[in-house]
Amino acid sequence: MSVTLKEYSQEELAAQPIGAWTGMACRLVVGAIREQLAVEDLTQPHWWTLNHVAAKPGKWTRAALIARLTKWDDLGTDFHGVFDDLVGRGWLTEDAGLMTLTEAGEGGRLRARERNLRVHRQVHEGVETADFVTTINVLRRMVANLGGDGNLPD
């Protein structure tokens, strides 16, 4: 669904409030992601957990993963509840406090990944890779300028 945008001068665009535009983009992108995850009865914290545990099975404890994910959370999530939910579904196991995905958990993660990729493709439609990279670098700089961590997550 390609949309044609009205053209504006550089001066008009440079005068735009970055907070308003980044806020709107955030609400729309995150809303679309959350909508797709909800189809699998997942939240973003579920998604984050699945991805971190899949990337490093048997590495994450609850405390370490909570410390890692809290900075991205805007909902005041009870991460123990998320972990318990995934264990209850049979998607996650804990052995000596270390988390590993089950086959069912990996299947759920892959289904959710495909749903998120649909949103990713929609967001990137009509956006050149170089423009996207520039945008990310500009936002990283703005975050750093305001005292935040402008580095990519590990």
PADODO-875133 format. One record per atom (N, C-alpha, C): y, x, z. Coordinates in nm, 2 decimals. Example, Ala and Ser with C-alpha at 12.3 -4.5 7.8 and 13.67 -1.06 7.14 Angstrom:
PADODO-875133
  north   east     up
  -0.57   1.32   0.78
  -0.45   1.23   0.78
  -0.33   1.32   0.78
  -0.22   1.28   0.71
  -0.11   1.37   0.71
   0.00   1.29   0.79
This chain:
PADODO-875133
  north   east     up
  -0.12   0.08   0.00
   0.00   0.00   0.00
   0.12   0.09   0.00
   0.17   0.13  -0.12
   0.28   0.21  -0.13
   0.41   0.13  -0.12
   0.50   0.18  -0.04
   0.63   0.11  -0.03
   0.74   0.19  -0.08
   0.83   0.13  -0.16
   0.95   0.21  -0.21
   1.06   0.20  -0.10
   1.11   0.32  -0.07
   1.22   0.33   0.02
   1.35   0.34  -0.05
   1.45   0.29   0.01
   1.59   0.30  -0.04
   1.63   0.45  -0.02
   1.71   0.50  -0.12
   1.76   0.63  -0.11
   1.89   0.64  -0.03
   1.91   0.74   0.05
   2.03   0.76   0.13
   2.08   0.90   0.11
   2.21   0.92   0.14
   2.26   1.06   0.13
   2.21   1.14   0.24
   2.22   1.28   0.23
   2.18   1.37   0.33
   2.27   1.34   0.46
   2.39   1.31   0.44
   2.48   1.29   0.55
   2.44   1.16   0.63
   2.40   1.06   0.56
   2.36   0.93   0.62
   2.23   0.96   0.70
   2.14   1.03   0.64
   2.01   1.06   0.71
   2.03   1.15   0.83
   2.11   1.25   0.81
   2.14   1.35   0.92
   2.20   1.28   1.04
   2.27   1.17   1.02
   2.34   1.10   1.13
   2.25   1.00   1.21
   2.12   0.99   1.16
   2.03   0.89   1.22
   1.99   0.94   1.36
   1.97   0.84   1.45
   1.92   0.88   1.59
   1.77   0.91   1.59
   1.74   1.03   1.62
   1.60   1.08   1.61
   1.51   1.00   1.71
   1.57   0.97   1.83
   1.49   0.90   1.93
   1.45   0.76   1.88
   1.54   0.69   1.81
   1.50   0.56   1.76
   1.39   0.57   1.65
   1.40   0.67   1.56
   1.30   0.68   1.46
   1.17   0.73   1.51
   1.17   0.83   1.60
   1.05   0.88   1.65
   0.98   0.78   1.74
   1.06   0.70   1.81
   1.01   0.59   1.90
   0.94   0.49   1.82
   1.01   0.44   1.71
   0.95   0.34   1.62
   0.82   0.39   1.56
   0.82   0.52   1.51
   0.70   0.58   1.45
   0.59   0.58   1.55
   0.62   0.63   1.67
   0.52   0.63   1.78
   0.46   0.50   1.81
   0.54   0.40   1.82
   0.49   0.26   1.86
   0.40   0.21   1.74
   0.44   0.23   1.62
   0.36   0.18   1.51
   0.23   0.26   1.49
   0.24   0.39   1.49
   0.12   0.47   1.47
   0.02   0.45   1.59
   0.07   0.47   1.71
  -0.02   0.45   1.83
  -0.07   0.31   1.83
   0.01   0.21   1.80
  -0.04   0.07   1.79
  -0.15   0.05   1.69
  -0.13   0.11   1.57
  -0.24   0.10   1.47
  -0.37   0.17   1.52
  -0.35   0.28   1.58
  -0.47   0.35   1.63
  -0.54   0.27   1.74
  -0.46   0.22   1.83
  -0.52   0.14   1.94
  -0.59   0.02   1.89
  -0.53  -0.04   1.79
  -0.59  -0.16   1.73
  -0.72  -0.13   1.67
  -0.73  -0.02   1.60
  -0.86   0.02   1.54
  -0.97   0.06   1.65
  -0.92   0.13   1.75
  -1.02   0.16   1.86
  -1.07   0.04   1.93
  -0.98  -0.06   1.95
  -1.02  -0.18   2.02
  -1.14  -0.25   1.95
  -1.15  -0.23   1.82
  -1.26  -0.29   1.75
  -1.40  -0.24   1.81
  -1.40  -0.12   1.85
  -1.51  -0.06   1.92
  -1.51  -0.08   2.07
  -1.41  -0.16   2.12
  -1.39  -0.18   2.26
  -1.36  -0.04   2.33
  -1.28   0.04   2.26
  -1.24   0.17   2.31
  -1.08   0.17   2.33
  -1.04   0.26   2.42
  -0.90   0.29   2.44
  -0.88   0.43   2.39
  -0.75   0.47   2.38
  -0.72   0.61   2.34
  -0.79   0.70   2.44
  -0.78   0.68   2.57
  -0.84   0.77   2.67
  -1.00   0.78   2.64
  -1.06   0.67   2.60
  -1.20   0.68   2.56
  -1.22   0.78   2.45
  -1.13   0.76   2.35
  -1.13   0.84   2.23
  -1.11   0.99   2.26
  -1.01   1.02   2.34
  -0.99   1.15   2.38
  -1.11   1.22   2.45
  -1.17   1.14   2.54
  -1.28   1.19   2.61
  -1.40   1.22   2.52
  -1.43   1.12   2.43
  -1.54   1.14   2.34
  -1.52   1.27   2.25
  -1.39   1.29   2.20
  -1.37   1.41   2.12
  -1.38   1.54   2.20
  -1.32   1.54   2.32
  -1.32   1.67   2.40
  -1.47   1.70   2.44
  -1.54   1.60   2.48
  -1.68   1.63   2.52
  -1.77   1.67   2.40
  -1.74   1.60   2.28
  -1.82   1.64   2.16
  -1.79   1.78   2.12
  -1.66   1.82   2.13
  -1.63   1.96   2.09
  -1.68   2.07   2.18
  -1.70   2.04   2.31
  -1.75   2.14   2.40
  -1.85   2.07   2.50
  -1.97   2.04   2.45
  -2.07   1.97   2.54
  -2.10   2.06   2.66
  -2.11   1.99   2.77
  -2.15   2.06   2.89
  -2.04   2.16   2.95
  -1.92   2.14   2.90
  -1.81   2.23   2.95
  -1.72   2.15   3.05
  -1.70   2.02   3.02
  -1.60   1.95   3.09
  -1.65   1.88   3.22
  -1.58   1.90   3.33
  -1.60   1.82   3.45
  -1.50   1.71   3.45
  -1.51   1.61   3.53
  -1.41   1.50   3.54
  -1.28   1.56   3.57
  -1.27   1.65   3.67
  -1.14   1.70   3.71
  -1.07   1.78   3.60
  -1.15   1.86   3.53
  -1.09   1.94   3.43
  -1.04   1.86   3.31
  -1.12   1.76   3.28
  -1.08   1.67   3.16
  -0.96   1.58   3.20
  -0.96   1.53   3.32
  -0.84   1.46   3.37
  -0.72   1.54   3.36
  -0.73   1.67   3.41
  -0.61   1.76   3.40
  -0.57   1.78   3.26
  -0.66   1.79   3.17
  -0.63   1.81   3.03
  -0.57   1.69   2.96
  -0.61   1.57   2.99
  -0.57   1.45   2.92
  -0.45   1.38   2.98
  -0.42   1.40   3.10
  -0.32   1.32   3.17
  -0.18   1.34   3.10
  -0.15   1.46   3.05
  -0.02   1.47   2.98
   0.00   1.39   2.86
  -0.11   1.34   2.80
  -0.10   1.26   2.68
  -0.10   1.11   2.71
  -0.13   1.08   2.83
  -0.15   0.94   2.87
  -0.02   0.87   2.90
   0.00   0.76   2.84
   0.13   0.68   2.87
   0.10   0.55   2.94
  -0.03   0.53   2.98
  -0.07   0.40   3.03
  -0.11   0.41   3.18
  -0.10   0.52   3.24
  -0.14   0.54   3.38
  -0.29   0.51   3.39
  -0.37   0.57   3.30
  -0.51   0.54   3.29
  -0.59   0.59   3.41
  -0.69   0.51   3.45
  -0.79   0.55   3.55
  -0.90   0.62   3.48
  -0.89   0.75   3.46
  -0.99   0.83   3.38
  -1.13   0.82   3.44
  -1.14   0.81   3.57
  -1.27   0.79   3.63
  -1.34   0.66   3.58
  -1.25   0.56   3.56
  -1.30   0.43   3.51
  -1.35   0.45   3.36
  -1.27   0.53   3.28
  -1.31   0.55   3.14
  -1.44   0.63   3.14
  -1.45   0.73   3.22
  -1.58   0.81   3.22
  -1.70   0.72   3.27
  -1.67   0.64   3.37
  -1.78   0.55   3.42
  -1.82   0.45   3.31
  -1.72   0.40   3.24
  -1.75   0.31   3.13
  -1.84   0.37   3.02
  -1.80   0.49   2.98
  -1.88   0.56   2.88
  -2.02   0.60   2.93
  -2.04   0.63   3.06
  -2.17   0.65   3.12
  -2.25   0.52   3.12
  -2.18   0.41   3.16
  -2.24   0.28   3.16
  -2.29   0.23   3.03
  -2.22   0.27   2.92
  -2.26   0.23   2.79
  -2.38   0.32   2.74
  -2.40   0.43   2.81
  -2.51   0.52   2.76
  -2.45   0.62   2.66
  -2.32   0.63   2.65
  -2.26   0.72   2.55
  -2.23   0.86   2.61
  -2.23   0.87   2.74
  -2.20   1.00   2.81
  -2.29   1.02   2.92
  -2.34   1.14   2.94
  -2.42   1.18   3.06
  -2.34   1.29   3.13
  -2.38   1.30   3.26
  -2.32   1.40   3.35
  -2.44   1.47   3.42
  -2.45   1.60   3.40
  -2.55   1.68   3.46
  -2.48   1.79   3.54
  -2.50   1.79   3.67
  -2.43   1.88   3.76
  -2.28   1.87   3.74
  -2.23   1.75   3.71
  -2.09   1.73   3.70
  -2.03   1.76   3.56
  -2.12   1.81   3.47
  -2.07   1.85   3.33
  -2.11   1.74   3.23
  -2.02   1.70   3.15
  -2.04   1.59   3.05
  -2.09   1.63   2.92
  -2.18   1.54   2.87
  -2.23   1.56   2.73
  -2.24   1.42   2.67
  -2.22   1.41   2.54
  -2.24   1.29   2.47
  -2.38   1.27   2.44
  -2.42   1.14   2.44
  -2.56   1.10   2.40
  -2.55   1.08   2.25
  -2.66   1.05   2.19
  -2.67   1.02   2.05
  -2.59   0.89   2.02
  -2.60   0.79   2.11
  -2.52   0.67   2.10
  -2.37   0.70   2.11
  -2.33   0.79   2.20
  -2.19   0.83   2.22
  -2.14   0.89   2.09
  -2.22   0.98   2.03
  -2.17   1.05   1.91
  -2.16   0.94   1.79
  -2.25   0.85   1.79
  -2.24   0.74   1.69
  -2.11   0.66   1.71
  -2.08   0.63   1.83
  -1.96   0.55   1.86
  -1.84   0.64   1.83
  -1.84   0.76   1.86
  -1.73   0.85   1.83
  -1.71   0.86   1.68
  -1.81   0.87   1.60
  -1.80   0.88   1.45
  -1.75   0.75   1.39
  -1.79   0.63   1.45
  -1.74   0.51   1.40
  -1.59   0.50   1.43
  -1.55   0.54   1.55
  -1.41   0.53   1.59
  -1.33   0.63   1.51
  -1.39   0.75   1.48
  -1.32   0.85   1.39
  -1.29   0.79   1.25
  -1.38   0.72   1.20
  -1.36   0.66   1.06
  -1.25   0.56   1.07
  -1.24   0.48   1.18
  -1.13   0.38   1.19
  -1.00   0.46   1.21
  -0.99   0.56   1.28
  -0.87   0.64   1.30
  -0.83   0.71   1.17
  -0.93   0.75   1.09
  -0.90   0.82   0.96
  -0.83   0.72   0.87
  -0.87   0.59   0.88
  -0.80   0.49   0.80
  -0.65   0.48   0.83
  -0.62   0.49   0.96
  -0.48   0.49   1.00
  -0.41   0.62   0.95
  -0.48   0.73   0.97
  -0.43   0.86   0.92
  -0.39   0.85   0.77
  -0.48   0.80   0.69
  -0.46   0.79   0.55
  -0.34   0.70   0.52
  -0.33   0.59   0.59
  -0.22   0.50   0.57
  -0.08   0.56   0.61
  -0.08   0.63   0.72
   0.04   0.70   0.77
   0.08   0.81   0.67
  -0.01   0.88   0.61
   0.02   0.99   0.52
   0.04   0.95   0.37
   0.02   0.82   0.34
   0.04   0.78   0.20
   0.19   0.80   0.16
   0.20   0.87   0.05
   0.33   0.90  -0.01
   0.40   1.02   0.06
   0.34   1.09   0.15
   0.40   1.20   0.23
   0.33   1.33   0.18
   0.40   1.42   0.13
   0.34   1.54   0.08
   0.31   1.63   0.21
   0.20   1.70   0.19
   0.15   1.79   0.31
   0.27   1.88   0.36
   0.34   1.94   0.27
   0.45   2.03   0.31
   0.55   1.95   0.39
   0.58   1.83   0.35
   0.68   1.75   0.43
   0.63   1.71   0.56
   0.50   1.68   0.57
   0.44   1.65   0.70
   0.44   1.77   0.79
   0.41   1.89   0.74
   0.41   2.01   0.82
   0.55   2.04   0.87
   0.65   2.02   0.78
   0.79   2.04   0.82
   0.83   1.95   0.93
   0.79   1.82   0.92
   0.82   1.72   1.02
   0.76   1.76   1.16
   0.63   1.81   1.15
   0.56   1.85   1.28
   0.64   1.97   1.34
   0.67   2.06   1.26
   0.74   2.18   1.31
   0.88   2.15   1.36
   0.95   2.05   1.30
   1.08   2.01   1.35
   1.06   1.94   1.49
   0.96   1.85   1.50
   0.94   1.78   1.62
   0.90   1.88   1.73
   0.81   1.98   1.70
   0.77   2.08   1.79
   0.90   2.15   1.85
   0.99   2.19   1.76
   1.11   2.26   1.80
   1.20   2.17   1.89
   1.21   2.04   1.86
   1.29   1.95   1.94
   1.23   1.94   2.08
   1.10   1.93   2.08
   1.03   1.92   2.21
   1.05   2.04   2.29
   1.04   2.16   2.23
   1.06   2.29   2.30
   1.21   2.30   2.35
   1.30   2.25   2.26
   1.44   2.26   2.30
   1.48   2.17   2.42
   1.40   2.07   2.44
   1.42   1.98   2.56
   1.33   2.02   2.68
   1.27   2.14   2.67
   1.19   2.19   2.78
   1.04   2.15   2.78
   1.00   2.09   2.67
   0.86   2.05   2.67
   0.78   2.16   2.60
   0.65   2.14   2.59
   0.56   2.24   2.53
   0.54   2.21   2.38
   0.60   2.29   2.30
   0.60   2.27   2.16
   0.48   2.33   2.09
   0.39   2.38   2.16
   0.27   2.44   2.10
   0.16   2.33   2.08
   0.08   2.35   1.98
  -0.03   2.26   1.95
  -0.13   2.26   2.06
  -0.20   2.15   2.09
  -0.30   2.15   2.20
  -0.41   2.25   2.16
  -0.47   2.31   2.26
  -0.59   2.40   2.24
  -0.70   2.32   2.19
